[in-house]
Amino acid sequence: MRFYLFEGQTDAHIRKSREYLEEARVRRVEHQAAAEHHSALAKMYEERIARIEAEISEAFQLRSNSGERCEEAGEDNVRLPSSPVMIYPSRVSHA
């Protein structure tokens, strides 16, 4: 079964369909660029995680070699103290 989308239609319909087609192409390029950006961010965080894990591992090895008491928990259970949360004053609304 064939569909005749533009049979008997005016040039305005064809022009509008071409606009939709161009918009779809532009959106595809935008999404491809966003995908590349997210991929780069994921790689950056992967490298950051590896670096931080190596630093933690090195710190534990230095502690154990120096004779200091070292936590026996596995690296996955190590939690570094979090930074305190800063509380900002609420904005005064102007009525």
PyMOL Python script that loads the backbone (N, CA, C, O; Angstrom):
from pymol import cmd

cmd.read_pdbstr("""\
ATOM      1  N   MET A   1       0.847  -1.174   0.000  1.00  0.00           N
ATOM      2  CA  MET A   1       0.000   0.000   0.000  1.00  0.00           C
ATOM      3  C   MET A   1       0.893   1.238   0.000  1.00  0.00           C
ATOM      4  O   MET A   1       1.792   1.374   0.830  1.00  0.00           O
ATOM      5  N   ARG A   2       0.638   2.096  -0.905  1.00  0.00           N
ATOM      6  CA  ARG A   2       1.416   3.328  -0.994  1.00  0.00           C
ATOM      7  C   ARG A   2       0.587   4.492  -0.489  1.00  0.00           C
ATOM      8  O   ARG A   2      -0.629   4.551  -0.675  1.00  0.00           O
ATOM      9  N   PHE A   3       1.277   5.407   0.148  1.00  0.00           N
ATOM     10  CA  PHE A   3       0.619   6.611   0.631  1.00  0.00           C
ATOM     11  C   PHE A   3       1.049   7.769  -0.255  1.00  0.00           C
ATOM     12  O   PHE A   3       2.237   7.946  -0.527  1.00  0.00           O
ATOM     13  N   TYR A   4       0.122   8.522  -0.683  1.00  0.00           N
ATOM     14  CA  TYR A   4       0.418   9.698  -1.488  1.00  0.00           C
ATOM     15  C   TYR A   4       0.189  10.926  -0.607  1.00  0.00           C
ATOM     16  O   TYR A   4      -0.893  11.513  -0.574  1.00  0.00           O
ATOM     17  N   LEU A   5       1.255  11.283   0.102  1.00  0.00           N
ATOM     18  CA  LEU A   5       1.129  12.352   1.085  1.00  0.00           C
ATOM     19  C   LEU A   5       0.866  13.714   0.458  1.00  0.00           C
ATOM     20  O   LEU A   5       0.147  14.538   1.023  1.00  0.00           O
ATOM     21  N   PHE A   6       1.453  13.945  -0.716  1.00  0.00           N
ATOM     22  CA  PHE A   6       1.389  15.286  -1.273  1.00  0.00           C
ATOM     23  C   PHE A   6       0.485  15.380  -2.499  1.00  0.00           C
ATOM     24  O   PHE A   6       0.460  16.407  -3.178  1.00  0.00           O
ATOM     25  N   GLU A   7      -0.237  14.338  -2.772  1.00  0.00           N
ATOM     26  CA  GLU A   7      -1.111  14.342  -3.948  1.00  0.00           C
ATOM     27  C   GLU A   7      -2.261  15.323  -3.729  1.00  0.00           C
ATOM     28  O   GLU A   7      -3.001  15.228  -2.749  1.00  0.00           O
ATOM     29  N   GLY A   8      -2.390  16.234  -4.629  1.00  0.00           N
ATOM     30  CA  GLY A   8      -3.485  17.183  -4.573  1.00  0.00           C
ATOM     31  C   GLY A   8      -3.321  18.259  -3.509  1.00  0.00           C
ATOM     32  O   GLY A   8      -4.255  19.018  -3.251  1.00  0.00           O
ATOM     33  N   GLN A   9      -2.163  18.337  -2.896  1.00  0.00           N
ATOM     34  CA  GLN A   9      -1.961  19.353  -1.859  1.00  0.00           C
ATOM     35  C   GLN A   9      -1.237  20.558  -2.451  1.00  0.00           C
ATOM     36  O   GLN A   9      -0.581  20.465  -3.489  1.00  0.00           O
ATOM     37  N   THR A  10      -1.366  21.641  -1.794  1.00  0.00           N
ATOM     38  CA  THR A  10      -0.775  22.884  -2.275  1.00  0.00           C
ATOM     39  C   THR A  10       0.704  22.943  -1.914  1.00  0.00           C
ATOM     40  O   THR A  10       1.216  22.136  -1.138  1.00  0.00           O
ATOM     41  N   ASP A  11       1.358  23.916  -2.499  1.00  0.00           N
ATOM     42  CA  ASP A  11       2.779  24.129  -2.214  1.00  0.00           C
ATOM     43  C   ASP A  11       3.010  24.479  -0.744  1.00  0.00           C
ATOM     44  O   ASP A  11       4.082  24.209  -0.202  1.00  0.00           O
ATOM     45  N   ALA A  12       2.029  25.068  -0.114  1.00  0.00           N
ATOM     46  CA  ALA A  12       2.174  25.442   1.297  1.00  0.00           C
ATOM     47  C   ALA A  12       2.391  24.205   2.169  1.00  0.00           C
ATOM     48  O   ALA A  12       3.193  24.235   3.103  1.00  0.00           O
ATOM     49  N   HIS A  13       1.677  23.116   1.864  1.00  0.00           N
ATOM     50  CA  HIS A  13       1.847  21.886   2.632  1.00  0.00           C
ATOM     51  C   HIS A  13       3.241  21.294   2.434  1.00  0.00           C
ATOM     52  O   HIS A  13       3.878  20.822   3.375  1.00  0.00           O
ATOM     53  N   ILE A  14       3.687  21.334   1.198  1.00  0.00           N
ATOM     54  CA  ILE A  14       5.029  20.819   0.905  1.00  0.00           C
ATOM     55  C   ILE A  14       6.079  21.677   1.598  1.00  0.00           C
ATOM     56  O   ILE A  14       7.034  21.152   2.170  1.00  0.00           O
ATOM     57  N   ARG A  15       5.908  22.978   1.550  1.00  0.00           N
ATOM     58  CA  ARG A  15       6.841  23.901   2.201  1.00  0.00           C
ATOM     59  C   ARG A  15       6.880  23.648   3.713  1.00  0.00           C
ATOM     60  O   ARG A  15       7.952  23.642   4.318  1.00  0.00           O
ATOM     61  N   LYS A  16       5.705  23.440   4.317  1.00  0.00           N
ATOM     62  CA  LYS A  16       5.629  23.181   5.753  1.00  0.00           C
ATOM     63  C   LYS A  16       6.305  21.844   6.089  1.00  0.00           C
ATOM     64  O   LYS A  16       6.995  21.735   7.104  1.00  0.00           O
ATOM     65  N   SER A  17       6.112  20.844   5.254  1.00  0.00           N
ATOM     66  CA  SER A  17       6.757  19.549   5.476  1.00  0.00           C
ATOM     67  C   SER A  17       8.273  19.664   5.383  1.00  0.00           C
ATOM     68  O   SER A  17       8.993  19.018   6.144  1.00  0.00           O
ATOM     69  N   ARG A  18       8.755  20.475   4.466  1.00  0.00           N
ATOM     70  CA  ARG A  18      10.203  20.703   4.352  1.00  0.00           C
ATOM     71  C   ARG A  18      10.738  21.415   5.601  1.00  0.00           C
ATOM     72  O   ARG A  18      11.846  21.128   6.054  1.00  0.00           O
ATOM     73  N   GLU A  19       9.954  22.335   6.151  1.00  0.00           N
ATOM     74  CA  GLU A  19      10.359  22.998   7.399  1.00  0.00           C
ATOM     75  C   GLU A  19      10.480  21.982   8.529  1.00  0.00           C
ATOM     76  O   GLU A  19      11.431  22.022   9.310  1.00  0.00           O
ATOM     77  N   TYR A  20       9.504  21.065   8.612  1.00  0.00           N
ATOM     78  CA  TYR A  20       9.555  20.018   9.636  1.00  0.00           C
ATOM     79  C   TYR A  20      10.785  19.132   9.447  1.00  0.00           C
ATOM     80  O   TYR A  20      11.447  18.755  10.414  1.00  0.00           O
ATOM     81  N   LEU A  21      11.078  18.811   8.207  1.00  0.00           N
ATOM     82  CA  LEU A  21      12.235  17.978   7.905  1.00  0.00           C
ATOM     83  C   LEU A  21      13.527  18.678   8.327  1.00  0.00           C
ATOM     84  O   LEU A  21      14.395  18.062   8.946  1.00  0.00           O
ATOM     85  N   GLU A  22      13.652  19.943   7.998  1.00  0.00           N
ATOM     86  CA  GLU A  22      14.850  20.704   8.376  1.00  0.00           C
ATOM     87  C   GLU A  22      14.971  20.812   9.899  1.00  0.00           C
ATOM     88  O   GLU A  22      16.063  20.678  10.450  1.00  0.00           O
ATOM     89  N   GLU A  23      13.853  21.054  10.566  1.00  0.00           N
ATOM     90  CA  GLU A  23      13.867  21.127  12.028  1.00  0.00           C
ATOM     91  C   GLU A  23      14.327  19.801  12.629  1.00  0.00           C
ATOM     92  O   GLU A  23      15.096  19.790  13.590  1.00  0.00           O
ATOM     93  N   ALA A  24      13.862  18.692  12.074  1.00  0.00           N
ATOM     94  CA  ALA A  24      14.272  17.375  12.567  1.00  0.00           C
ATOM     95  C   ALA A  24      15.765  17.166  12.376  1.00  0.00           C
ATOM     96  O   ALA A  24      16.431  16.602  13.245  1.00  0.00           O
ATOM     97  N   ARG A  25      16.289  17.610  11.259  1.00  0.00           N
ATOM     98  CA  ARG A  25      17.737  17.474  11.007  1.00  0.00           C
ATOM     99  C   ARG A  25      18.547  18.311  11.990  1.00  0.00           C
ATOM    100  O   ARG A  25      19.570  17.857  12.504  1.00  0.00           O
ATOM    101  N   VAL A  26      18.091  19.530  12.248  1.00  0.00           N
ATOM    102  CA  VAL A  26      18.787  20.398  13.207  1.00  0.00           C
ATOM    103  C   VAL A  26      18.764  19.768  14.604  1.00  0.00           C
ATOM    104  O   VAL A  26      19.780  19.765  15.299  1.00  0.00           O
ATOM    105  N   ARG A  27      17.615  19.239  15.014  1.00  0.00           N
ATOM    106  CA  ARG A  27      17.495  18.612  16.338  1.00  0.00           C
ATOM    107  C   ARG A  27      18.410  17.399  16.453  1.00  0.00           C
ATOM    108  O   ARG A  27      18.996  17.151  17.507  1.00  0.00           O
ATOM    109  N   ARG A  28      18.531  16.637  15.350  1.00  0.00           N
ATOM    110  CA  ARG A  28      19.425  15.474  15.355  1.00  0.00           C
ATOM    111  C   ARG A  28      20.865  15.913  15.621  1.00  0.00           C
ATOM    112  O   ARG A  28      21.563  15.302  16.432  1.00  0.00           O
ATOM    113  N   VAL A  29      21.304  16.959  14.946  1.00  0.00           N
ATOM    114  CA  VAL A  29      22.665  17.461  15.152  1.00  0.00           C
ATOM    115  C   VAL A  29      22.842  17.946  16.586  1.00  0.00           C
ATOM    116  O   VAL A  29      23.872  17.679  17.204  1.00  0.00           O
ATOM    117  N   GLU A  30      21.849  18.655  17.124  1.00  0.00           N
ATOM    118  CA  GLU A  30      21.925  19.131  18.508  1.00  0.00           C
ATOM    119  C   GLU A  30      22.051  17.968  19.485  1.00  0.00           C
ATOM    120  O   GLU A  30      22.847  18.023  20.421  1.00  0.00           O
ATOM    121  N   HIS A  31      21.269  16.920  19.267  1.00  0.00           N
ATOM    122  CA  HIS A  31      21.313  15.767  20.165  1.00  0.00           C
ATOM    123  C   HIS A  31      22.615  14.985  20.020  1.00  0.00           C
ATOM    124  O   HIS A  31      23.119  14.436  21.000  1.00  0.00           O
ATOM    125  N   GLN A  32      23.156  14.931  18.820  1.00  0.00           N
ATOM    126  CA  GLN A  32      24.449  14.286  18.646  1.00  0.00           C
ATOM    127  C   GLN A  32      25.537  15.052  19.389  1.00  0.00           C
ATOM    128  O   GLN A  32      26.414  14.447  20.007  1.00  0.00           O
ATOM    129  N   ALA A  33      25.484  16.370  19.332  1.00  0.00           N
ATOM    130  CA  ALA A  33      26.466  17.185  20.059  1.00  0.00           C
ATOM    131  C   ALA A  33      26.312  16.992  21.560  1.00  0.00           C
ATOM    132  O   ALA A  33      27.306  16.892  22.281  1.00  0.00           O
ATOM    133  N   ALA A  34      25.073  16.938  22.032  1.00  0.00           N
ATOM    134  CA  ALA A  34      24.841  16.715  23.468  1.00  0.00           C
ATOM    135  C   ALA A  34      25.336  15.337  23.881  1.00  0.00           C
ATOM    136  O   ALA A  34      25.894  15.186  24.968  1.00  0.00           O
ATOM    137  N   ALA A  35      25.145  14.342  23.044  1.00  0.00           N
ATOM    138  CA  ALA A  35      25.619  12.985  23.354  1.00  0.00           C
ATOM    139  C   ALA A  35      27.139  12.960  23.457  1.00  0.00           C
ATOM    140  O   ALA A  35      27.686  12.306  24.345  1.00  0.00           O
ATOM    141  N   GLU A  36      27.828  13.663  22.559  1.00  0.00           N
ATOM    142  CA  GLU A  36      29.286  13.743  22.624  1.00  0.00           C
ATOM    143  C   GLU A  36      29.723  14.423  23.913  1.00  0.00           C
ATOM    144  O   GLU A  36      30.687  13.999  24.551  1.00  0.00           O
ATOM    145  N   HIS A  37      29.016  15.471  24.293  1.00  0.00           N
ATOM    146  CA  HIS A  37      29.335  16.190  25.528  1.00  0.00           C
ATOM    147  C   HIS A  37      29.164  15.281  26.742  1.00  0.00           C
ATOM    148  O   HIS A  37      30.034  15.239  27.612  1.00  0.00           O
ATOM    149  N   HIS A  38      28.051  14.555  26.807  1.00  0.00           N
ATOM    150  CA  HIS A  38      27.801  13.660  27.931  1.00  0.00           C
ATOM    151  C   HIS A  38      28.806  12.516  27.964  1.00  0.00           C
ATOM    152  O   HIS A  38      29.213  12.072  29.038  1.00  0.00           O
ATOM    153  N   SER A  39      29.199  12.046  26.807  1.00  0.00           N
ATOM    154  CA  SER A  39      30.206  10.991  26.741  1.00  0.00           C
ATOM    155  C   SER A  39      31.543  11.493  27.297  1.00  0.00           C
ATOM    156  O   SER A  39      32.228  10.779  28.029  1.00  0.00           O
ATOM    157  N   ALA A  40      31.897  12.709  26.945  1.00  0.00           N
ATOM    158  CA  ALA A  40      33.146  13.293  27.456  1.00  0.00           C
ATOM    159  C   ALA A  40      33.067  13.472  28.971  1.00  0.00           C
ATOM    160  O   ALA A  40      34.043  13.215  29.674  1.00  0.00           O
ATOM    161  N   LEU A  41      31.911  13.913  29.479  1.00  0.00           N
ATOM    162  CA  LEU A  41      31.748  14.062  30.924  1.00  0.00           C
ATOM    163  C   LEU A  41      31.852  12.717  31.631  1.00  0.00           C
ATOM    164  O   LEU A  41      32.484  12.619  32.683  1.00  0.00           O
ATOM    165  N   ALA A  42      31.241  11.682  31.068  1.00  0.00           N
ATOM    166  CA  ALA A  42      31.304  10.357  31.676  1.00  0.00           C
ATOM    167  C   ALA A  42      32.747   9.865  31.736  1.00  0.00           C
ATOM    168  O   ALA A  42      33.159   9.277  32.736  1.00  0.00           O
ATOM    169  N   LYS A  43      33.512  10.097  30.686  1.00  0.00           N
ATOM    170  CA  LYS A  43      34.925   9.692  30.678  1.00  0.00           C
ATOM    171  C   LYS A  43      35.702  10.471  31.729  1.00  0.00           C
ATOM    172  O   LYS A  43      36.534   9.906  32.439  1.00  0.00           O
ATOM    173  N   MET A  44      35.428  11.779  31.830  1.00  0.00           N
ATOM    174  CA  MET A  44      36.120  12.606  32.814  1.00  0.00           C
ATOM    175  C   MET A  44      35.853  12.100  34.232  1.00  0.00           C
ATOM    176  O   MET A  44      36.777  11.994  35.038  1.00  0.00           O
ATOM    177  N   TYR A  45      34.585  11.785  34.539  1.00  0.00           N
ATOM    178  CA  TYR A  45      34.252  11.297  35.874  1.00  0.00           C
ATOM    179  C   TYR A  45      34.847   9.918  36.128  1.00  0.00           C
ATOM    180  O   TYR A  45      35.237   9.610  37.254  1.00  0.00           O
ATOM    181  N   GLU A  46      34.919   9.090  35.097  1.00  0.00           N
ATOM    182  CA  GLU A  46      35.549   7.777  35.240  1.00  0.00           C
ATOM    183  C   GLU A  46      37.019   7.935  35.633  1.00  0.00           C
ATOM    184  O   GLU A  46      37.509   7.231  36.517  1.00  0.00           O
ATOM    185  N   GLU A  47      37.717   8.860  34.975  1.00  0.00           N
ATOM    186  CA  GLU A  47      39.115   9.127  35.299  1.00  0.00           C
ATOM    187  C   GLU A  47      39.242   9.732  36.696  1.00  0.00           C
ATOM    188  O   GLU A  47      40.172   9.403  37.433  1.00  0.00           O
ATOM    189  N   ARG A  48      38.330  10.596  37.055  1.00  0.00           N
ATOM    190  CA  ARG A  48      38.357  11.219  38.386  1.00  0.00           C
ATOM    191  C   ARG A  48      38.163  10.176  39.479  1.00  0.00           C
ATOM    192  O   ARG A  48      38.859  10.197  40.495  1.00  0.00           O
ATOM    193  N   ILE A  49      37.210   9.259  39.268  1.00  0.00           N
ATOM    194  CA  ILE A  49      36.968   8.195  40.243  1.00  0.00           C
ATOM    195  C   ILE A  49      38.215   7.342  40.415  1.00  0.00           C
ATOM    196  O   ILE A  49      38.603   7.023  41.539  1.00  0.00           O
ATOM    197  N   ALA A  50      38.843   6.972  39.303  1.00  0.00           N
ATOM    198  CA  ALA A  50      40.053   6.151  39.364  1.00  0.00           C
ATOM    199  C   ALA A  50      41.157   6.883  40.124  1.00  0.00           C
ATOM    200  O   ALA A  50      41.864   6.269  40.923  1.00  0.00           O
ATOM    201  N   ARG A  51      41.315   8.174  39.890  1.00  0.00           N
ATOM    202  CA  ARG A  51      42.358   8.952  40.566  1.00  0.00           C
ATOM    203  C   ARG A  51      42.084   9.047  42.070  1.00  0.00           C
ATOM    204  O   ARG A  51      42.998   8.887  42.880  1.00  0.00           O
ATOM    205  N   ILE A  52      40.831   9.306  42.442  1.00  0.00           N
ATOM    206  CA  ILE A  52      40.490   9.426  43.862  1.00  0.00           C
ATOM    207  C   ILE A  52      40.656   8.090  44.565  1.00  0.00           C
ATOM    208  O   ILE A  52      41.163   8.042  45.686  1.00  0.00           O
ATOM    209  N   GLU A  53      40.231   6.995  43.920  1.00  0.00           N
ATOM    210  CA  GLU A  53      40.411   5.665  44.516  1.00  0.00           C
ATOM    211  C   GLU A  53      41.884   5.352  44.709  1.00  0.00           C
ATOM    212  O   GLU A  53      42.265   4.771  45.725  1.00  0.00           O
ATOM    213  N   ALA A  54      42.723   5.733  43.742  1.00  0.00           N
ATOM    214  CA  ALA A  54      44.166   5.501  43.867  1.00  0.00           C
ATOM    215  C   ALA A  54      44.744   6.318  45.024  1.00  0.00           C
ATOM    216  O   ALA A  54      45.592   5.825  45.768  1.00  0.00           O
ATOM    217  N   GLU A  55      44.293   7.556  45.178  1.00  0.00           N
ATOM    218  CA  GLU A  55      44.776   8.392  46.282  1.00  0.00           C
ATOM    219  C   GLU A  55      44.375   7.814  47.636  1.00  0.00           C
ATOM    220  O   GLU A  55      45.168   7.820  48.577  1.00  0.00           O
ATOM    221  N   ILE A  56      43.145   7.315  47.732  1.00  0.00           N
ATOM    222  CA  ILE A  56      42.676   6.715  48.985  1.00  0.00           C
ATOM    223  C   ILE A  56      43.484   5.457  49.287  1.00  0.00           C
ATOM    224  O   ILE A  56      43.912   5.243  50.421  1.00  0.00           O
ATOM    225  N   SER A  57      43.688   4.634  48.270  1.00  0.00           N
ATOM    226  CA  SER A  57      44.460   3.402  48.444  1.00  0.00           C
ATOM    227  C   SER A  57      45.881   3.724  48.888  1.00  0.00           C
ATOM    228  O   SER A  57      46.418   3.074  49.785  1.00  0.00           O
ATOM    229  N   GLU A  58      46.482   4.720  48.265  1.00  0.00           N
ATOM    230  CA  GLU A  58      47.839   5.124  48.632  1.00  0.00           C
ATOM    231  C   GLU A  58      47.893   5.640  50.072  1.00  0.00           C
ATOM    232  O   GLU A  58      48.847   5.356  50.797  1.00  0.00           O
ATOM    233  N   ALA A  59      46.880   6.389  50.481  1.00  0.00           N
ATOM    234  CA  ALA A  59      46.847   6.907  51.853  1.00  0.00           C
ATOM    235  C   ALA A  59      46.754   5.762  52.854  1.00  0.00           C
ATOM    236  O   ALA A  59      47.417   5.803  53.891  1.00  0.00           O
ATOM    237  N   PHE A  60      45.947   4.741  52.569  1.00  0.00           N
ATOM    238  CA  PHE A  60      45.847   3.595  53.462  1.00  0.00           C
ATOM    239  C   PHE A  60      47.158   2.821  53.515  1.00  0.00           C
ATOM    240  O   PHE A  60      47.552   2.344  54.580  1.00  0.00           O
ATOM    241  N   GLN A  61      47.837   2.690  52.379  1.00  0.00           N
ATOM    242  CA  GLN A  61      49.109   1.979  52.358  1.00  0.00           C
ATOM    243  C   GLN A  61      50.165   2.734  53.160  1.00  0.00           C
ATOM    244  O   GLN A  61      50.955   2.123  53.879  1.00  0.00           O
ATOM    245  N   LEU A  62      50.180   4.047  53.040  1.00  0.00           N
ATOM    246  CA  LEU A  62      51.147   4.844  53.806  1.00  0.00           C
ATOM    247  C   LEU A  62      50.871   4.717  55.304  1.00  0.00           C
ATOM    248  O   LEU A  62      51.805   4.615  56.098  1.00  0.00           O
ATOM    249  N   ARG A  63      49.608   4.723  55.690  1.00  0.00           N
ATOM    250  CA  ARG A  63      49.251   4.581  57.099  1.00  0.00           C
ATOM    251  C   ARG A  63      49.689   3.220  57.635  1.00  0.00           C
ATOM    252  O   ARG A  63      50.266   3.123  58.718  1.00  0.00           O
ATOM    253  N   SER A  64      49.409   2.181  56.868  1.00  0.00           N
ATOM    254  CA  SER A  64      49.732   0.842  57.355  1.00  0.00           C
ATOM    255  C   SER A  64      51.240   0.629  57.395  1.00  0.00           C
ATOM    256  O   SER A  64      51.723  -0.105  58.257  1.00  0.00           O
ATOM    257  N   ASN A  65      51.999   1.244  56.494  1.00  0.00           N
ATOM    258  CA  ASN A  65      53.456   1.118  56.494  1.00  0.00           C
ATOM    259  C   ASN A  65      54.093   1.920  57.620  1.00  0.00           C
ATOM    260  O   ASN A  65      55.161   1.550  58.108  1.00  0.00           O
ATOM    261  N   SER A  66      53.466   2.998  58.036  1.00  0.00           N
ATOM    262  CA  SER A  66      54.033   3.833  59.085  1.00  0.00           C
ATOM    263  C   SER A  66      53.652   3.326  60.480  1.00  0.00           C
ATOM    264  O   SER A  66      54.122   3.862  61.483  1.00  0.00           O
ATOM    265  N   GLY A  67      52.811   2.308  60.544  1.00  0.00           N
ATOM    266  CA  GLY A  67      52.450   1.732  61.834  1.00  0.00           C
ATOM    267  C   GLY A  67      51.236   2.368  62.469  1.00  0.00           C
ATOM    268  O   GLY A  67      50.824   1.939  63.547  1.00  0.00           O
ATOM    269  N   GLU A  68      50.637   3.389  61.838  1.00  0.00           N
ATOM    270  CA  GLU A  68      49.440   3.993  62.393  1.00  0.00           C
ATOM    271  C   GLU A  68      48.289   3.014  62.261  1.00  0.00           C
ATOM    272  O   GLU A  68      48.269   2.161  61.374  1.00  0.00           O
ATOM    273  N   ARG A  69      47.336   3.158  63.160  1.00  0.00           N
ATOM    274  CA  ARG A  69      46.150   2.297  63.098  1.00  0.00           C
ATOM    275  C   ARG A  69      45.366   2.657  61.844  1.00  0.00           C
ATOM    276  O   ARG A  69      45.051   3.821  61.600  1.00  0.00           O
ATOM    277  N   CYS A  70      45.069   1.661  61.080  1.00  0.00           N
ATOM    278  CA  CYS A  70      44.358   1.865  59.826  1.00  0.00           C
ATOM    279  C   CYS A  70      43.012   1.183  59.919  1.00  0.00           C
ATOM    280  O   CYS A  70      42.900   0.081  60.457  1.00  0.00           O
ATOM    281  N   GLU A  71      41.999   1.830  59.400  1.00  0.00           N
ATOM    282  CA  GLU A  71      40.676   1.223  59.408  1.00  0.00           C
ATOM    283  C   GLU A  71      40.714  -0.042  58.569  1.00  0.00           C
ATOM    284  O   GLU A  71      41.312  -0.063  57.494  1.00  0.00           O
ATOM    285  N   GLU A  72      40.081  -1.086  59.056  1.00  0.00           N
ATOM    286  CA  GLU A  72      40.094  -2.362  58.373  1.00  0.00           C
ATOM    287  C   GLU A  72      38.986  -2.486  57.341  1.00  0.00           C
ATOM    288  O   GLU A  72      38.898  -3.500  56.649  1.00  0.00           O
ATOM    289  N   ALA A  73      38.158  -1.494  57.229  1.00  0.00           N
ATOM    290  CA  ALA A  73      37.045  -1.548  56.272  1.00  0.00           C
ATOM    291  C   ALA A  73      37.594  -1.519  54.854  1.00  0.00           C
ATOM    292  O   ALA A  73      38.647  -0.935  54.596  1.00  0.00           O
ATOM    293  N   GLY A  74      36.880  -2.146  53.950  1.00  0.00           N
ATOM    294  CA  GLY A  74      37.277  -2.148  52.548  1.00  0.00           C
ATOM    295  C   GLY A  74      37.157  -0.751  51.967  1.00  0.00           C
ATOM    296  O   GLY A  74      36.504   0.120  52.541  1.00  0.00           O
ATOM    297  N   GLU A  75      37.792  -0.548  50.826  1.00  0.00           N
ATOM    298  CA  GLU A  75      37.789   0.777  50.222  1.00  0.00           C
ATOM    299  C   GLU A  75      36.379   1.238  49.868  1.00  0.00           C
ATOM    300  O   GLU A  75      36.103   2.438  49.856  1.00  0.00           O
ATOM    301  N   ASP A  76      35.491   0.297  49.580  1.00  0.00           N
ATOM    302  CA  ASP A  76      34.130   0.685  49.220  1.00  0.00           C
ATOM    303  C   ASP A  76      33.376   1.279  50.398  1.00  0.00           C
ATOM    304  O   ASP A  76      32.439   2.055  50.208  1.00  0.00           O
ATOM    305  N   ASN A  77      33.777   0.920  51.619  1.00  0.00           N
ATOM    306  CA  ASN A  77      33.070   1.389  52.800  1.00  0.00           C
ATOM    307  C   ASN A  77      33.680   2.666  53.376  1.00  0.00           C
ATOM    308  O   ASN A  77      33.174   3.197  54.365  1.00  0.00           O
ATOM    309  N   VAL A  78      34.743   3.158  52.780  1.00  0.00           N
ATOM    310  CA  VAL A  78      35.404   4.355  53.287  1.00  0.00           C
ATOM    311  C   VAL A  78      34.560   5.563  52.928  1.00  0.00           C
ATOM    312  O   VAL A  78      34.224   5.767  51.761  1.00  0.00           O
ATOM    313  N   ARG A  79      34.218   6.357  53.919  1.00  0.00           N
ATOM    314  CA  ARG A  79      33.458   7.585  53.678  1.00  0.00           C
ATOM    315  C   ARG A  79      34.252   8.739  54.243  1.00  0.00           C
ATOM    316  O   ARG A  79      34.544   8.784  55.438  1.00  0.00           O
ATOM    317  N   LEU A  80      34.589   9.643  53.404  1.00  0.00           N
ATOM    318  CA  LEU A  80      35.296  10.826  53.842  1.00  0.00           C
ATOM    319  C   LEU A  80      34.286  11.802  54.428  1.00  0.00           C
ATOM    320  O   LEU A  80      33.128  11.823  54.012  1.00  0.00           O
ATOM    321  N   PRO A  81      34.714  12.603  55.381  1.00  0.00           N
ATOM    322  CA  PRO A  81      33.756  13.552  55.963  1.00  0.00           C
ATOM    323  C   PRO A  81      33.282  14.524  54.892  1.00  0.00           C
ATOM    324  O   PRO A  81      34.072  15.034  54.097  1.00  0.00           O
ATOM    325  N   SER A  82      31.998  14.766  54.890  1.00  0.00           N
ATOM    326  CA  SER A  82      31.450  15.675  53.893  1.00  0.00           C
ATOM    327  C   SER A  82      31.605  17.109  54.357  1.00  0.00           C
ATOM    328  O   SER A  82      31.720  17.388  55.550  1.00  0.00           O
ATOM    329  N   SER A  83      31.605  17.991  53.409  1.00  0.00           N
ATOM    330  CA  SER A  83      31.697  19.409  53.728  1.00  0.00           C
ATOM    331  C   SER A  83      30.395  19.858  54.371  1.00  0.00           C
ATOM    332  O   SER A  83      29.328  19.344  54.035  1.00  0.00           O
ATOM    333  N   PRO A  84      30.471  20.811  55.290  1.00  0.00           N
ATOM    334  CA  PRO A  84      29.221  21.310  55.867  1.00  0.00           C
ATOM    335  C   PRO A  84      28.398  22.025  54.802  1.00  0.00           C
ATOM    336  O   PRO A  84      28.940  22.631  53.878  1.00  0.00           O
ATOM    337  N   VAL A  85      27.114  21.945  54.945  1.00  0.00           N
ATOM    338  CA  VAL A  85      26.211  22.590  54.001  1.00  0.00           C
ATOM    339  C   VAL A  85      26.076  24.052  54.381  1.00  0.00           C
ATOM    340  O   VAL A  85      25.805  24.386  55.534  1.00  0.00           O
ATOM    341  N   MET A  86      26.267  24.912  53.405  1.00  0.00           N
ATOM    342  CA  MET A  86      26.132  26.340  53.675  1.00  0.00           C
ATOM    343  C   MET A  86      24.670  26.716  53.535  1.00  0.00           C
ATOM    344  O   MET A  86      24.015  26.336  52.565  1.00  0.00           O
ATOM    345  N   ILE A  87      24.171  27.444  54.482  1.00  0.00           N
ATOM    346  CA  ILE A  87      22.789  27.895  54.442  1.00  0.00           C
ATOM    347  C   ILE A  87      22.791  29.382  54.118  1.00  0.00           C
ATOM    348  O   ILE A  87      23.351  30.199  54.849  1.00  0.00           O
ATOM    349  N   TYR A  88      22.159  29.703  53.016  1.00  0.00           N
ATOM    350  CA  TYR A  88      22.101  31.090  52.603  1.00  0.00           C
ATOM    351  C   TYR A  88      20.818  31.726  53.118  1.00  0.00           C
ATOM    352  O   TYR A  88      19.786  31.062  53.211  1.00  0.00           O
ATOM    353  N   PRO A  89      20.878  33.000  53.451  1.00  0.00           N
ATOM    354  CA  PRO A  89      19.647  33.653  53.903  1.00  0.00           C
ATOM    355  C   PRO A  89      18.648  33.707  52.772  1.00  0.00           C
ATOM    356  O   PRO A  89      19.017  33.844  51.606  1.00  0.00           O
ATOM    357  N   SER A  90      17.380  33.597  53.125  1.00  0.00           N
ATOM    358  CA  SER A  90      16.342  33.625  52.099  1.00  0.00           C
ATOM    359  C   SER A  90      16.257  35.007  51.487  1.00  0.00           C
ATOM    360  O   SER A  90      16.542  36.014  52.135  1.00  0.00           O
ATOM    361  N   ARG A  91      15.870  35.034  50.252  1.00  0.00           N
ATOM    362  CA  ARG A  91      15.737  36.312  49.559  1.00  0.00           C
ATOM    363  C   ARG A  91      14.482  37.024  50.028  1.00  0.00           C
ATOM    364  O   ARG A  91      13.451  36.405  50.295  1.00  0.00           O
ATOM    365  N   VAL A  92      14.594  38.302  50.119  1.00  0.00           N
ATOM    366  CA  VAL A  92      13.433  39.102  50.505  1.00  0.00           C
ATOM    367  C   VAL A  92      12.670  39.427  49.232  1.00  0.00           C
ATOM    368  O   VAL A  92      13.214  40.009  48.294  1.00  0.00           O
ATOM    369  N   SER A  93      11.416  39.046  49.219  1.00  0.00           N
ATOM    370  CA  SER A  93      10.618  39.323  48.014  1.00  0.00           C
ATOM    371  C   SER A  93      10.104  40.759  48.080  1.00  0.00           C
ATOM    372  O   SER A  93       9.697  41.264  49.126  1.00  0.00           O
ATOM    373  N   HIS A  94      10.145  41.368  46.936  1.00  0.00           N
ATOM    374  CA  HIS A  94       9.644  42.737  46.834  1.00  0.00           C
ATOM    375  C   HIS A  94       8.209  42.697  46.341  1.00  0.00           C
ATOM    376  O   HIS A  94       7.938  42.230  45.235  1.00  0.00           O
ATOM    377  N   ALA A  95       7.300  43.181  47.153  1.00  0.00           N
ATOM    378  CA  ALA A  95       5.884  43.132  46.779  1.00  0.00           C
ATOM    379  C   ALA A  95       5.470  44.372  46.051  1.00  0.00           C
ATOM    380  O   ALA A  95       4.309  44.501  45.660  1.00  0.00           O
TER     381      ALA A  95
END
""", "prot")
cmd.dss("prot")
cmd.show_as("cartoon", "prot")
cmd.util.cbc("prot")
cmd.orient("prot")
